[in-house]
Amino acid sequence: MSNPFSFGGVVKEKKFCNRTGELKELKQDILNNQNVLIYAPRRFGKTSLVLKTVDELKEEYKDFRFVYIDLMTITDKREFINKYFNAIAKSLETPFDKTIEALKSFLRLKPIIKASISDTGNMVFSLDFSRNESDNVLDDILNMPMKYGEKYKVCIVFDEFQEIENIEGLENKLRSVIQNHSNVSYIFLGSKKSIINAMFSDTKRPFYKSVKHLTLSPISYEDWKRCITKAFKETSKMINEDIIEDILKITKGFPYYTQQLCYEIWELTEKEVDENIFNMALNRLLKQEREYFIAIWDNLTQNQKKALKIVLTTNGDNIYGDERAIGILKPSSLQTAIKKLIEKDILDKKDRYYFQDPLFEYWLRKEIV
């Protein structure tokens, strides 16, 4: 019997927990051709939510098509053009010869279209064009969804959208083109809060107030309890509510870590989960993430490390006035360190300062403090 929990990739079907409200809202936004920004920390499940939404829309509407592109690894304009072009080409879902003809009909400059087979056995489409043609080719590629939208209901998903700011001129060009695409819905996903906020909230940036902001709240503990209990029960294993509470105290309902810890617990369980199994699974989890956490810690300055210890000691509340912080760092130094930690997406603030990554916080309390 396969493990009912999943982490490290897109979570689909039965392994996906709740988000019914967000699914319904996002579906309607897409059908209304509304452009939407979804910010959440990495590993929070935003990509899984969006791909589940568009997959369901594709099942419900025969004329619905979506294009998904992850911008995380893109480093220059040519790479963006080819990766976006390939994503659009695959979304056509027609026989090879018809795909080529359709693509040619969308392009004004008629660059050479290449098709090859990747190492994983997938078809990959690309364009061959000169440096002098790149700007015009970019215009053509960016306008393809609008032309495509004359035949289908189209949604474009840009994952890790903040990465386009590293490609000179792309942010301005993209905004200037897609603002005229009233027949297409664009979904922007971002995981670096400081950059995403600047892109969409700074009056000097091209995407200022150009989208609807969809807040992705944590999945409630009650929803997690139902999902976890059901998953164990349907695979003929038992887990009691106290163990689930222990899981959520550590993961704080963070989707990636909740799925990851439950995955390890399920693997170690024959019939019923007990405290020993829980502790073994937790140790496995911490061992898996240890090198990643050490790398984060090692890349911090001494003042940033001290600031994190202050946040841990004070639970992020009244950090500048708490006696436990006095003598560790001067207020000005603490303020500078906190600002940098927020920019690095390690800390954030609502009514108090808190860690964006709950398992990193748990590891620090266990290993460092």
Backbone torsions as a table, in degrees:
resi	resn	phi	psi	omega
1	MET	NA	133.6	-175.6
2	SER	-79.6	153.3	-179.5
3	ASN	-66.8	129.3	-177.2
4	PRO	-80.5	0.4	-179.5
5	PHE	-113.3	152.1	-175.5
6	SER	-145.6	143.1	177.0
7	PHE	-151.9	163.4	177.3
8	GLY	88.6	-4.0	178.3
9	GLY	-154.6	-164.7	178.7
10	VAL	-72.9	127.9	179.5
11	VAL	-91.2	125.5	-174.5
12	LYS	-126.0	165.7	171.5
13	GLU	49.7	-127.4	-173.5
14	LYS	-66.2	-22.8	-178.5
15	LYS	-77.8	-10.2	179.6
16	PHE	-84.5	129.1	-175.3
17	CYS	-106.0	117.9	171.3
18	ASN	57.4	-133.5	-174.3
19	ARG	66.0	25.2	-176.5
20	THR	-62.2	-38.8	179.9
21	GLY	-65.2	-46.5	179.8
22	GLU	-65.6	-38.0	178.1
23	LEU	-60.2	-47.1	-178.7
24	LYS	-63.4	-44.5	-178.4
25	GLU	-66.2	-43.9	-178.3
26	LEU	-67.3	-38.2	176.5
27	LYS	-56.9	-47.4	-178.2
28	GLN	-66.2	-38.5	177.4
29	ASP	-60.5	-43.1	-179.8
30	ILE	-65.1	-44.1	179.3
31	LEU	-64.2	-26.7	178.5
32	ASN	-88.6	5.7	-177.4
33	ASN	59.1	34.4	178.3
34	GLN	-87.0	135.5	174.3
35	ASN	-84.7	135.4	-170.8
36	VAL	-132.6	138.6	172.1
37	LEU	-108.5	129.0	175.1
38	ILE	-121.5	111.4	174.6
39	TYR	-103.3	139.6	170.8
40	ALA	-164.2	153.4	176.7
41	PRO	-59.0	159.9	175.1
42	ARG	-58.5	145.2	178.7
43	ARG	73.0	17.9	-177.7
44	PHE	-94.3	-7.2	175.0
45	GLY	97.2	12.7	-177.2
46	LYS	-68.3	-39.1	178.7
47	THR	-65.3	-41.5	178.1
48	SER	-61.1	-41.7	178.9
49	LEU	-60.8	-48.9	-176.2
50	VAL	-67.1	-43.9	-179.1
51	LEU	-68.0	-32.3	174.4
52	LYS	-66.6	-39.9	179.4
53	THR	-62.0	-50.7	-177.3
54	VAL	-70.5	-30.9	175.6
55	ASP	-63.7	-41.8	179.4
56	GLU	-67.4	-39.8	178.0
57	LEU	-63.9	-36.0	179.2
58	LYS	-66.1	-33.9	177.0
59	GLU	-73.7	-33.9	-175.8
60	GLU	-82.5	-27.9	-175.6
61	TYR	-129.4	118.3	-176.4
62	LYS	-65.0	-27.7	-177.1
63	ASP	-94.6	12.1	-179.0
64	PHE	-90.4	134.0	176.0
65	ARG	-135.3	148.1	175.0
66	PHE	-136.3	152.4	179.2
67	VAL	-121.7	125.9	179.8
68	TYR	-116.1	130.6	177.1
69	ILE	-139.9	128.0	177.8
70	ASP	-95.5	119.1	-174.9
71	LEU	-91.1	3.0	-172.4
72	MET	-55.8	-41.7	-172.5
73	THR	-99.7	1.8	-176.8
74	ILE	-76.8	131.5	-173.9
75	THR	-117.4	-16.3	179.6
76	ASP	-151.6	174.7	-174.3
77	LYS	-63.9	-43.1	-179.2
78	ARG	-61.9	-41.5	179.1
79	GLU	-64.5	-40.0	177.2
80	PHE	-61.7	-47.7	-178.8
81	ILE	-55.7	-49.0	-175.8
82	ASN	-71.5	-36.4	179.5
83	LYS	-70.5	-39.5	177.8
84	TYR	-67.5	-43.1	178.5
85	PHE	-59.9	-44.6	179.5
86	ASN	-62.1	-41.7	179.6
87	ALA	-64.0	-41.1	178.6
88	ILE	-66.8	-43.6	-179.9
89	ALA	-58.2	-43.0	-179.3
90	LYS	-68.6	-27.2	-178.1
91	SER	-72.3	-16.5	-179.3
92	LEU	-66.7	-34.7	176.3
93	GLU	52.8	50.0	176.5
94	THR	-125.1	166.3	176.4
95	PRO	-54.5	154.2	-172.3
96	PHE	-51.7	-50.0	-176.0
97	ASP	-64.8	-36.4	178.6
98	LYS	-71.6	-33.4	177.0
99	THR	-62.1	-46.5	179.9
100	ILE	-60.8	-44.6	-179.2
101	GLU	-64.7	-40.6	179.3
102	ALA	-64.0	-42.9	179.7
103	LEU	-63.4	-41.6	178.9
104	LYS	-62.6	-35.8	-178.2
105	SER	-69.2	-23.0	-179.3
106	PHE	-83.0	-22.2	-171.3
107	LEU	-99.4	132.4	179.9
108	ARG	-79.3	-41.7	-172.6
109	LEU	-79.5	-15.9	-179.2
110	LYS	56.9	52.4	175.0
111	PRO	-68.2	165.4	-179.9
112	ILE	-71.0	125.6	177.8
113	ILE	-96.2	124.5	180.0
114	LYS	-110.9	146.2	175.5
115	ALA	-132.0	132.1	-179.2
116	SER	-142.7	170.1	178.9
117	ILE	-106.5	126.6	-179.8
118	SER	-76.1	173.8	178.4
119	ASP	-62.2	-24.6	-179.7
120	THR	-90.2	2.2	177.2
121	GLY	89.2	9.8	-179.0
122	ASN	-95.9	148.5	176.1
123	MET	-73.1	134.3	178.8
124	VAL	-125.3	125.2	178.1
125	PHE	-101.8	142.4	177.4
126	SER	-148.7	168.5	-179.0
127	LEU	-119.7	142.7	175.3
128	ASP	-110.6	117.1	-178.2
129	PHE	-149.8	158.2	-178.7
130	SER	-81.4	165.3	178.7
131	ARG	-61.3	-36.3	-179.3
132	ASN	-67.5	-22.1	-178.6
133	GLU	-91.9	-7.3	-169.5
134	SER	-59.4	-41.7	-178.2
135	ASP	-64.4	-42.6	179.8
136	ASN	-70.2	-36.4	176.3
137	VAL	-65.0	-41.5	177.4
138	LEU	-58.5	-44.0	177.0
139	ASP	-57.2	-45.5	-179.5
140	ASP	-61.4	-46.1	-177.6
141	ILE	-65.2	-43.0	-179.6
142	LEU	-65.3	-27.7	-179.2
143	ASN	-89.6	-7.3	179.6
144	MET	-58.0	-42.0	179.6
145	PRO	-59.2	-36.5	178.9
146	MET	-64.1	-43.1	179.0
147	LYS	-69.0	-39.0	177.2
148	TYR	-62.0	-33.8	-178.8
149	GLY	-71.2	-9.7	175.7
150	GLU	-72.2	-20.6	-177.9
151	LYS	-109.7	-34.1	-175.8
152	TYR	-125.3	165.8	167.3
153	LYS	-84.6	117.3	-168.6
154	VAL	-116.9	137.7	174.2
155	CYS	-129.9	129.3	177.9
156	ILE	-109.0	127.8	-179.7
157	VAL	-112.9	115.0	175.0
158	PHE	-102.1	108.5	178.8
159	ASP	-90.8	146.0	-175.8
160	GLU	52.2	50.4	-172.7
161	PHE	-61.9	-27.2	-177.6
162	GLN	-59.7	-18.6	-176.8
163	GLU	-68.8	-17.4	-178.2
164	ILE	-69.5	-18.3	179.9
165	GLU	-67.7	-14.3	178.1
166	ASN	-84.5	-5.8	-179.6
167	ILE	-108.9	113.2	-172.1
168	GLU	-55.5	125.7	174.2
169	GLY	83.2	-12.7	-173.5
170	LEU	-70.1	-38.5	-179.2
171	GLU	-59.9	-48.0	179.4
172	ASN	-65.1	-44.9	-179.0
173	LYS	-62.9	-44.9	-179.1
174	LEU	-61.2	-45.5	179.5
175	ARG	-63.6	-42.7	-177.3
176	SER	-64.4	-29.5	-179.3
177	VAL	-84.1	-50.8	-171.0
178	ILE	-74.4	-14.2	177.7
179	GLN	-65.1	-16.6	178.6
180	ASN	-96.9	2.1	-176.9
181	HIS	-93.8	73.3	-177.4
182	SER	-72.5	-13.0	-179.1
183	ASN	-101.1	14.2	-178.3
184	VAL	-131.9	142.6	173.7
185	SER	-104.0	130.2	177.7
186	TYR	-111.4	129.6	177.3
187	ILE	-112.6	122.0	-179.1
188	PHE	-108.2	122.4	178.3
189	LEU	-109.8	133.7	-179.4
190	GLY	-138.3	146.1	-179.1
191	SER	-122.9	-3.1	177.8
192	LYS	-110.1	100.3	-167.8
193	LYS	-60.2	-45.3	-176.2
194	SER	-62.6	-38.5	-179.5
195	ILE	-73.4	-46.1	-179.5
196	ILE	-61.0	-43.0	178.1
197	ASN	-59.1	-42.7	179.9
198	ALA	-64.6	-40.8	-176.8
199	MET	-64.7	-37.8	-173.0
200	PHE	-107.9	-6.1	-177.4
201	SER	-119.8	-11.5	179.6
202	ASP	-85.2	124.0	-177.6
203	THR	-60.8	-18.6	-178.0
204	LYS	-91.0	-6.7	-177.7
205	ARG	-94.8	147.3	-174.4
206	PRO	-62.9	-28.4	-178.1
207	PHE	-92.2	13.2	-179.7
208	TYR	-55.4	122.8	177.4
209	LYS	48.3	43.2	-178.1
210	SER	-105.1	-1.3	-173.4
211	VAL	-140.3	164.3	168.7
212	LYS	-86.3	137.4	177.2
213	HIS	-94.8	119.1	177.3
214	LEU	-103.9	114.7	-178.4
215	THR	-79.9	127.4	178.1
216	LEU	-101.8	98.4	-178.0
217	SER	-81.0	159.9	175.6
218	PRO	-61.4	145.9	173.5
219	ILE	-67.4	133.2	-175.9
220	SER	-65.3	153.7	178.1
221	TYR	-60.6	-38.0	-179.8
222	GLU	-63.2	-40.3	177.6
223	ASP	-66.1	-40.3	177.8
224	TRP	-63.3	-42.6	-179.7
225	LYS	-58.9	-43.4	179.3
226	ARG	-64.7	-45.0	-178.1
227	CYS	-64.4	-44.9	-177.5
228	ILE	-67.8	-46.6	179.1
229	THR	-58.5	-46.0	-179.4
230	LYS	-62.7	-43.1	-178.6
231	ALA	-62.5	-41.9	178.2
232	PHE	-68.3	-43.6	-177.7
233	LYS	-63.0	-41.3	-177.8
234	GLU	-71.4	-13.6	176.8
235	THR	-110.5	22.1	173.9
236	SER	61.9	36.3	175.0
237	LYS	-130.1	157.9	-176.3
238	MET	-120.6	142.7	174.1
239	ILE	-141.8	130.1	-177.4
240	ASN	-89.4	167.2	-174.0
241	GLU	-66.0	-31.0	179.1
242	ASP	-63.4	-40.9	178.0
243	ILE	-65.5	-41.8	178.7
244	ILE	-61.6	-39.4	176.7
245	GLU	-61.2	-40.9	178.3
246	ASP	-63.0	-40.1	178.1
247	ILE	-60.4	-48.6	-174.4
248	LEU	-72.9	-25.3	174.9
249	LYS	-64.3	-33.6	-179.2
250	ILE	-85.1	-46.7	-175.9
251	THR	-84.7	-18.2	-177.0
252	LYS	54.2	30.6	177.9
253	GLY	76.3	6.8	178.4
254	PHE	-62.7	119.3	-169.6
255	PRO	-53.2	-48.3	-176.3
256	TYR	-60.0	-51.1	-176.0
257	TYR	-72.5	-32.5	177.3
258	THR	-64.3	-45.5	177.0
259	GLN	-64.5	-40.6	-177.0
260	GLN	-65.7	-45.3	-179.8
261	LEU	-68.1	-40.2	177.5
262	CYS	-64.9	-36.1	177.1
263	TYR	-59.1	-48.3	-178.6
264	GLU	-66.2	-40.6	178.7
265	ILE	-61.8	-45.6	-179.2
266	TRP	-60.4	-42.6	-178.8
267	GLU	-61.8	-33.8	-177.0
268	LEU	-86.9	-8.8	-173.7
269	THR	-97.9	130.1	173.4
270	GLU	-91.0	-49.4	-178.8
271	LYS	-127.8	-51.2	-176.1
272	GLU	-140.2	139.6	-179.2
273	VAL	-75.9	135.3	173.1
274	ASP	-127.7	179.7	-176.1
275	GLU	-62.4	-36.3	-179.9
276	ASN	-63.6	-43.8	178.2
277	ILE	-63.9	-42.9	178.7
278	PHE	-58.1	-46.7	-178.2
279	ASN	-66.4	-38.9	177.4
280	MET	-62.8	-43.0	-180.0
281	ALA	-65.7	-41.3	179.1
282	LEU	-62.9	-41.2	177.8
283	ASN	-64.2	-38.1	175.5
284	ARG	-60.7	-45.4	-178.8
285	LEU	-61.5	-47.7	-179.4
286	LEU	-63.8	-35.9	178.3
287	LYS	-65.9	-39.3	179.2
288	GLN	-64.3	-36.5	-174.4
289	GLU	-95.6	-6.0	-170.8
290	ARG	-58.4	-47.9	-178.2
291	GLU	-62.9	-38.0	178.3
292	TYR	-63.1	-44.7	-179.6
293	PHE	-68.4	-38.9	177.4
294	ILE	-61.7	-40.3	179.1
295	ALA	-62.5	-41.5	177.2
296	ILE	-61.2	-49.1	-177.5
297	TRP	-62.1	-43.9	-177.5
298	ASP	-66.7	-24.3	-179.0
299	ASN	-87.1	3.8	178.7
300	LEU	-93.7	151.2	173.2
301	THR	-75.8	167.7	179.0
302	GLN	-61.3	-40.6	179.5
303	ASN	-66.7	-35.7	177.3
304	GLN	-67.4	-37.7	176.3
305	LYS	-64.2	-43.0	178.2
306	LYS	-63.6	-39.6	179.7
307	ALA	-62.8	-40.2	178.1
308	LEU	-64.5	-38.7	177.4
309	LYS	-63.7	-37.6	177.3
310	ILE	-64.8	-43.0	178.5
311	VAL	-62.4	-40.7	178.2
312	LEU	-65.0	-44.2	-177.0
313	THR	-66.7	-38.5	-176.4
314	THR	-96.0	-1.0	-174.2
315	ASN	60.0	27.3	175.3
316	GLY	77.1	7.3	-175.0
317	ASP	-107.0	130.1	176.5
318	ASN	52.5	48.3	-173.2
319	ILE	-67.3	-25.0	-178.0
320	TYR	-86.9	-15.6	-178.4
321	GLY	-112.8	-6.0	-177.6
322	ASP	-74.2	134.2	-178.4
323	GLU	-61.1	-28.4	-178.7
324	ARG	-69.1	-19.4	179.2
325	ALA	-88.2	-22.0	-178.1
326	ILE	-67.8	131.5	-179.5
327	GLY	94.4	-18.3	177.2
328	ILE	-85.9	-47.9	177.6
329	LEU	-145.4	145.2	172.3
330	LYS	-67.5	148.4	-179.5
331	PRO	-51.8	-41.3	-179.3
332	SER	-65.9	-40.7	178.7
333	SER	-68.6	-38.6	178.0
334	LEU	-63.9	-43.2	-179.9
335	GLN	-61.4	-44.0	178.5
336	THR	-63.5	-43.2	-179.5
337	ALA	-64.9	-42.9	179.7
338	ILE	-62.0	-42.8	179.1
339	LYS	-58.3	-44.5	179.6
340	LYS	-66.5	-37.4	179.7
341	LEU	-67.5	-32.5	175.0
342	ILE	-70.4	-41.9	178.1
343	GLU	-62.5	-31.2	178.7
344	LYS	-83.4	1.2	-179.7
345	ASP	61.4	32.3	173.7
346	ILE	-93.5	-40.9	176.3
347	LEU	-115.4	161.1	170.9
348	ASP	-148.6	174.6	-177.9
349	LYS	-141.9	134.9	167.1
350	LYS	-120.5	-99.5	172.9
351	ASP	-85.6	-13.4	177.0
352	ARG	-152.6	169.7	175.6
353	TYR	-79.1	140.3	180.0
354	TYR	-147.5	160.6	178.9
355	PHE	-81.6	132.7	175.8
356	GLN	-69.1	-30.7	-179.3
357	ASP	-106.1	104.8	-175.6
358	PRO	-66.2	-30.1	-179.9
359	LEU	-75.6	-32.3	174.5
360	PHE	-63.1	-40.2	176.3
361	GLU	-62.3	-45.4	179.6
362	TYR	-61.5	-43.2	-179.6
363	TRP	-63.1	-42.0	178.6
364	LEU	-61.6	-44.7	-180.0
365	ARG	-61.9	-34.4	-176.1
366	LYS	-82.8	-37.9	-171.5
367	GLU	-104.8	-31.2	-169.9
368	ILE	-106.0	-46.8	-174.1
369	VAL	-79.9	NA	NA
